[in-house]
């Protein structure tokens, strides 16, 4: 329990820790999608190859074939397979290497997916609807919610689409748009579709990014509010409300764990405030809280109120708890808050052990009684005794 609450204290210290955690989760999702992105590209190339092999048996037996069989297999099966295989090998090595950043890998796989689509459309651009495959590469980039990435891949897709249609002549029987009004209309519609689809994806991602930003800000505000409710504003350690909640949890779920409660009080704190001012008094409280917070991995520090603090120990002996309190006292004597001041800080401690037979209120009263006894002599550590 003590270790869990110490982890909570460290995690709540700065809201930026939560922002980093959220960004790391987003990065993990992007890395997972990067693998899926590559697999989809692989299956897209594999499916095209299988379809082409199946169609070749039909084309060879019909009048659709205009080239020798060997040339047909070279142009429509072997060459595209070699090109796409090369691209996929580069993509596989890119994912496995540690030399590049996550963003560089995302861009690399996105470009490879777009060029796989380019190979497919260039080989089979006799059928104008094949150009719609570029929509797949655009959609795959939109999952990253990076509008620059999608914009760049959309521009690349459109450029490759125009290059495939107007520059590359892979199939000699492909009709030119200037000779076929129907193909002209198809190409214009495909161009408009690619353009509108790209713009729609980019706009959608901008709104999604704003939505994510709002969610992150709300999460930060929630953690900051929780921090203010659980921690003391001046010293940064747990406050009285958290102490009460912790003691109630111990009372309700007490098991084999052994707990000791130590109440602590700065000696002559009122004189320090009156003589040196409240600013120096606040520095004393902060220094005392710092000494209490890190004194033991098996303890939690709380500010009860004013100059009263509390240490809650778990699974250590009473003698060890006394030694830890004495270490805190020793630390206080070594603290120099201001060169113009010469006083030395001292603190008194009252300890009491918890058992299932007593209530939380009784535990607190016992520790407070021991503290009262310690403050009669000042700078003492006293253990409650029923005698």
Helices and strands as residue ranges (DSSP letters): H 2-12, H 16-60, H 69-73, I 74-78, H 79-96, H 102-123, G 128-133, H 134-142, H 147-166, H 181-230, H 240-252, E 259-266, H 269-276, H 278-293, E 299-305, E 308-314, H 318-333, E 347-353, H 360-375, E 381-383
